[in-house]
Amino acid sequence: MPVVTIQMEKGRSLEMKRALADAVTTAVAGTLDVPSDWVTLIIDEVERDNWAVGGRLQLDKLGPGYGRAGVDDTSGRS
């Protein structure tokens, strides 16, 4: 029974997490040739003030929310 853990910044919608669970489960089940019911996915959400990359907190680098520049910004700012 495969167990997949995904760590990501907190804030994504329930709809996004459902889509992620479906996509990951389908990929793992197909790749490992096991039933989808055998695949467990754990989503571990982390606040930006508890996540640092390159010595900088993600909160300081990207602001609040999730994604490249916050919840509603998909401009690609980094």
VMD Tcl script that builds the backbone (N, CA, C; Angstrom):
set m [mol new atoms 234]
animate dup $m
set s [atomselect $m all]
$s set {name element resname resid chain x y z} {
  {N N MET 1 A 0.835 -1.179 0.000}
  {CA C MET 1 A 0.000 0.000 0.000}
  {C C MET 1 A 0.880 1.243 0.000}
  {N N PRO 2 A 0.971 1.938 -1.134}
  {CA C PRO 2 A 1.796 3.138 -1.197}
  {C C PRO 2 A 1.202 4.292 -0.384}
  {N N VAL 3 A 2.094 5.013 0.287}
  {CA C VAL 3 A 1.703 6.204 1.025}
  {C C VAL 3 A 2.515 7.367 0.460}
  {N N VAL 4 A 1.826 8.403 0.015}
  {CA C VAL 4 A 2.461 9.581 -0.557}
  {C C VAL 4 A 2.174 10.761 0.361}
  {N N THR 5 A 3.220 11.502 0.727}
  {CA C THR 5 A 3.050 12.702 1.531}
  {C C THR 5 A 3.457 13.912 0.692}
  {N N ILE 6 A 2.579 14.892 0.651}
  {CA C ILE 6 A 2.877 16.135 -0.052}
  {C C ILE 6 A 2.875 17.259 0.975}
  {N N GLN 7 A 4.003 17.957 1.061}
  {CA C GLN 7 A 4.091 19.133 1.914}
  {C C GLN 7 A 3.954 20.352 1.019}
  {N N MET 8 A 3.047 21.243 1.399}
  {CA C MET 8 A 2.828 22.440 0.605}
  {C C MET 8 A 2.361 23.567 1.512}
  {N N GLU 9 A 2.451 24.769 0.985}
  {CA C GLU 9 A 2.012 25.919 1.755}
  {C C GLU 9 A 0.510 25.875 1.967}
  {N N LYS 10 A 0.107 26.267 3.138}
  {CA C LYS 10 A -1.301 26.277 3.515}
  {C C LYS 10 A -2.066 27.319 2.714}
  {N N GLY 11 A -3.324 27.014 2.429}
  {CA C GLY 11 A -4.188 28.023 1.838}
  {C C GLY 11 A -4.933 27.600 0.588}
  {N N ARG 12 A -4.593 26.474 0.024}
  {CA C ARG 12 A -5.298 26.051 -1.182}
  {C C ARG 12 A -6.705 25.581 -0.843}
  {N N SER 13 A -7.594 25.712 -1.801}
  {CA C SER 13 A -9.003 25.376 -1.582}
  {C C SER 13 A -9.212 23.867 -1.483}
  {N N LEU 14 A -10.333 23.504 -0.908}
  {CA C LEU 14 A -10.724 22.099 -0.826}
  {C C LEU 14 A -10.832 21.499 -2.225}
  {N N GLU 15 A -11.342 22.281 -3.169}
  {CA C GLU 15 A -11.459 21.822 -4.559}
  {C C GLU 15 A -10.088 21.491 -5.148}
  {N N MET 16 A -9.091 22.330 -4.883}
  {CA C MET 16 A -7.737 22.074 -5.381}
  {C C MET 16 A -7.153 20.810 -4.750}
  {N N LYS 17 A -7.391 20.638 -3.447}
  {CA C LYS 17 A -6.862 19.454 -2.767}
  {C C LYS 17 A -7.546 18.183 -3.261}
  {N N ARG 18 A -8.828 18.266 -3.564}
  {CA C ARG 18 A -9.529 17.102 -4.137}
  {C C ARG 18 A -8.931 16.731 -5.499}
  {N N ALA 19 A -8.676 17.744 -6.322}
  {CA C ALA 19 A -8.083 17.507 -7.641}
  {C C ALA 19 A -6.679 16.915 -7.508}
  {N N LEU 20 A -5.910 17.421 -6.567}
  {CA C LEU 20 A -4.573 16.892 -6.308}
  {C C LEU 20 A -4.646 15.434 -5.878}
  {N N ALA 21 A -5.540 15.128 -4.943}
  {CA C ALA 21 A -5.692 13.753 -4.457}
  {C C ALA 21 A -6.058 12.815 -5.599}
  {N N ASP 22 A -6.959 13.246 -6.458}
  {CA C ASP 22 A -7.373 12.416 -7.585}
  {C C ASP 22 A -6.213 12.183 -8.551}
  {N N ALA 23 A -5.496 13.252 -8.908}
  {CA C ALA 23 A -4.398 13.144 -9.864}
  {C C ALA 23 A -3.255 12.278 -9.329}
  {N N VAL 24 A -2.882 12.499 -8.081}
  {CA C VAL 24 A -1.783 11.726 -7.492}
  {C C VAL 24 A -2.175 10.257 -7.358}
  {N N THR 25 A -3.392 10.003 -6.893}
  {CA C THR 25 A -3.858 8.627 -6.738}
  {C C THR 25 A -3.868 7.908 -8.076}
  {N N THR 26 A -4.370 8.554 -9.102}
  {CA C THR 26 A -4.409 7.946 -10.434}
  {C C THR 26 A -3.004 7.638 -10.938}
  {N N ALA 27 A -2.078 8.583 -10.767}
  {CA C ALA 27 A -0.704 8.391 -11.228}
  {C C ALA 27 A -0.005 7.265 -10.478}
  {N N VAL 28 A -0.134 7.246 -9.169}
  {CA C VAL 28 A 0.541 6.225 -8.363}
  {C C VAL 28 A -0.050 4.844 -8.637}
  {N N ALA 29 A -1.367 4.744 -8.663}
  {CA C ALA 29 A -2.013 3.457 -8.914}
  {C C ALA 29 A -1.625 2.915 -10.286}
  {N N GLY 30 A -1.623 3.782 -11.289}
  {CA C GLY 30 A -1.261 3.349 -12.635}
  {C C GLY 30 A 0.198 2.950 -12.762}
  {N N THR 31 A 1.080 3.735 -12.158}
  {CA C THR 31 A 2.508 3.469 -12.238}
  {C C THR 31 A 2.897 2.189 -11.499}
  {N N LEU 32 A 2.302 1.972 -10.324}
  {CA C LEU 32 A 2.647 0.812 -9.502}
  {C C LEU 32 A 1.747 -0.390 -9.743}
  {N N ASP 33 A 0.753 -0.228 -10.619}
  {CA C ASP 33 A -0.192 -1.293 -10.950}
  {C C ASP 33 A -0.868 -1.855 -9.701}
  {N N VAL 34 A -1.440 -0.929 -8.922}
  {CA C VAL 34 A -2.196 -1.313 -7.720}
  {C C VAL 34 A -3.567 -0.644 -7.793}
  {N N PRO 35 A -4.552 -1.175 -7.070}
  {CA C PRO 35 A -5.864 -0.518 -7.046}
  {C C PRO 35 A -5.772 0.866 -6.395}
  {N N SER 36 A -6.586 1.783 -6.864}
  {CA C SER 36 A -6.610 3.145 -6.297}
  {C C SER 36 A -6.893 3.135 -4.800}
  {N N ASP 37 A -7.703 2.177 -4.352}
  {CA C ASP 37 A -8.038 2.079 -2.928}
  {C C ASP 37 A -6.826 1.781 -2.054}
  {N N TRP 38 A -5.755 1.332 -2.642}
  {CA C TRP 38 A -4.546 1.047 -1.869}
  {C C TRP 38 A -3.680 2.283 -1.659}
  {N N VAL 39 A -3.927 3.337 -2.387}
  {CA C VAL 39 A -3.076 4.534 -2.352}
  {C C VAL 39 A -3.570 5.485 -1.263}
  {N N THR 40 A -2.651 5.861 -0.369}
  {CA C THR 40 A -2.947 6.834 0.680}
  {C C THR 40 A -2.174 8.112 0.378}
  {N N LEU 41 A -2.854 9.243 0.468}
  {CA C LEU 41 A -2.219 10.541 0.263}
  {C C LEU 41 A -2.388 11.365 1.528}
  {N N ILE 42 A -1.281 11.876 2.028}
  {CA C ILE 42 A -1.299 12.759 3.196}
  {C C ILE 42 A -0.867 14.141 2.728}
  {N N ILE 43 A -1.729 15.120 2.951}
  {CA C ILE 43 A -1.404 16.502 2.597}
  {C C ILE 43 A -1.033 17.229 3.882}
  {N N ASP 44 A 0.214 17.642 3.949}
  {CA C ASP 44 A 0.749 18.333 5.123}
  {C C ASP 44 A 0.899 19.808 4.759}
  {N N GLU 45 A 0.009 20.643 5.294}
  {CA C GLU 45 A 0.034 22.066 4.976}
  {C C GLU 45 A 0.863 22.833 6.003}
  {N N VAL 46 A 1.721 23.706 5.497}
  {CA C VAL 46 A 2.641 24.457 6.338}
  {C C VAL 46 A 2.412 25.952 6.117}
  {N N GLU 47 A 2.359 26.700 7.193}
  {CA C GLU 47 A 2.245 28.161 7.113}
  {C C GLU 47 A 3.541 28.736 6.536}
  {N N ARG 48 A 3.429 29.815 5.778}
  {CA C ARG 48 A 4.616 30.440 5.189}
  {C C ARG 48 A 5.613 30.937 6.236}
  {N N ASP 49 A 5.136 31.256 7.419}
  {CA C ASP 49 A 6.080 31.715 8.447}
  {C C ASP 49 A 6.824 30.548 9.090}
  {N N ASN 50 A 6.521 29.319 8.682}
  {CA C ASN 50 A 7.224 28.123 9.166}
  {C C ASN 50 A 7.992 27.422 8.053}
  {N N TRP 51 A 8.214 28.103 6.922}
  {CA C TRP 51 A 8.850 27.488 5.764}
  {C C TRP 51 A 9.876 28.475 5.220}
  {N N ALA 52 A 11.112 28.036 5.117}
  {CA C ALA 52 A 12.165 28.898 4.580}
  {C C ALA 52 A 12.858 28.199 3.414}
  {N N VAL 53 A 13.236 28.992 2.416}
  {CA C VAL 53 A 13.993 28.510 1.274}
  {C C VAL 53 A 15.157 29.470 1.084}
  {N N GLY 54 A 16.361 28.936 1.005}
  {CA C GLY 54 A 17.521 29.792 0.818}
  {C C GLY 54 A 17.756 30.751 1.963}
  {N N GLY 55 A 17.331 30.368 3.163}
  {CA C GLY 55 A 17.548 31.202 4.335}
  {C C GLY 55 A 16.505 32.297 4.543}
  {N N ARG 56 A 15.496 32.354 3.679}
  {CA C ARG 56 A 14.441 33.375 3.797}
  {C C ARG 56 A 13.098 32.704 4.009}
  {N N LEU 57 A 12.349 33.237 4.970}
  {CA C LEU 57 A 10.991 32.740 5.161}
  {C C LEU 57 A 10.170 33.005 3.904}
  {N N GLN 58 A 9.354 32.048 3.542}
  {CA C GLN 58 A 8.482 32.225 2.391}
  {C C GLN 58 A 7.536 33.419 2.581}
  {N N LEU 59 A 7.131 33.666 3.813}
  {CA C LEU 59 A 6.276 34.813 4.108}
  {C C LEU 59 A 6.960 36.110 3.701}
  {N N ASP 60 A 8.251 36.247 4.016}
  {CA C ASP 60 A 9.000 37.452 3.672}
  {C C ASP 60 A 9.263 37.542 2.176}
  {N N LYS 61 A 9.501 36.418 1.567}
  {CA C LYS 61 A 9.822 36.377 0.142}
  {C C LYS 61 A 8.596 36.590 -0.744}
  {N N LEU 62 A 7.479 35.935 -0.393}
  {CA C LEU 62 A 6.316 35.901 -1.279}
  {C C LEU 62 A 5.072 36.575 -0.729}
  {N N GLY 63 A 5.067 36.904 0.546}
  {CA C GLY 63 A 3.883 37.485 1.159}
  {C C GLY 63 A 2.921 36.409 1.621}
  {N N PRO 64 A 1.766 36.804 2.118}
  {CA C PRO 64 A 0.798 35.832 2.621}
  {C C PRO 64 A 0.123 35.069 1.481}
  {N N GLY 65 A -0.497 33.968 1.820}
  {CA C GLY 65 A -1.236 33.176 0.835}
  {C C GLY 65 A -0.439 31.980 0.375}
  {N N TYR 66 A -0.634 31.587 -0.870}
  {CA C TYR 66 A 0.090 30.465 -1.448}
  {C C TYR 66 A 0.391 30.800 -2.901}
  {N N GLY 67 A 1.155 29.976 -3.551}
  {CA C GLY 67 A 1.527 30.230 -4.936}
  {C C GLY 67 A 2.722 31.167 -5.002}
  {N N ARG 68 A 3.051 31.589 -6.171}
  {CA C ARG 68 A 4.265 32.374 -6.371}
  {C C ARG 68 A 4.249 33.724 -5.679}
  {N N ALA 69 A 3.100 34.364 -5.672}
  {CA C ALA 69 A 3.065 35.709 -5.077}
  {C C ALA 69 A 1.783 35.936 -4.282}
  {N N GLY 70 A 1.248 34.890 -3.723}
  {CA C GLY 70 A 0.049 35.038 -2.921}
  {C C GLY 70 A -1.163 34.423 -3.592}
  {N N VAL 71 A -2.229 34.364 -2.859}
  {CA C VAL 71 A -3.432 33.644 -3.261}
  {C C VAL 71 A -3.959 34.026 -4.626}
  {N N ASP 72 A -4.094 35.312 -4.915}
  {CA C ASP 72 A -4.749 35.728 -6.149}
  {C C ASP 72 A -3.787 36.163 -7.245}
  {N N ASP 73 A -2.492 36.075 -7.010}
  {CA C ASP 73 A -1.524 36.586 -7.977}
  {C C ASP 73 A -0.826 35.431 -8.671}
  {N N THR 74 A -0.960 35.347 -9.973}
  {CA C THR 74 A -0.276 34.311 -10.742}
  {C C THR 74 A 0.701 34.949 -11.738}
  {N N SER 75 A 1.196 36.122 -11.403}
  {CA C SER 75 A 2.070 36.863 -12.314}
  {C C SER 75 A 3.455 36.266 -12.439}
  {N N GLY 76 A 3.819 35.356 -11.521}
  {CA C GLY 76 A 5.125 34.738 -11.592}
  {C C GLY 76 A 6.208 35.470 -10.825}
  {N N ARG 77 A 5.830 36.457 -10.044}
  {CA C ARG 77 A 6.816 37.190 -9.230}
  {C C ARG 77 A 7.528 36.232 -8.294}
  {N N SER 78 A 8.824 36.390 -8.134}
  {CA C SER 78 A 9.560 35.570 -7.164}
  {C C SER 78 A 10.600 36.355 -6.421}
}
mol reanalyze $m
mol bondsrecalc $m
mol representation Tube
mol addrep $m
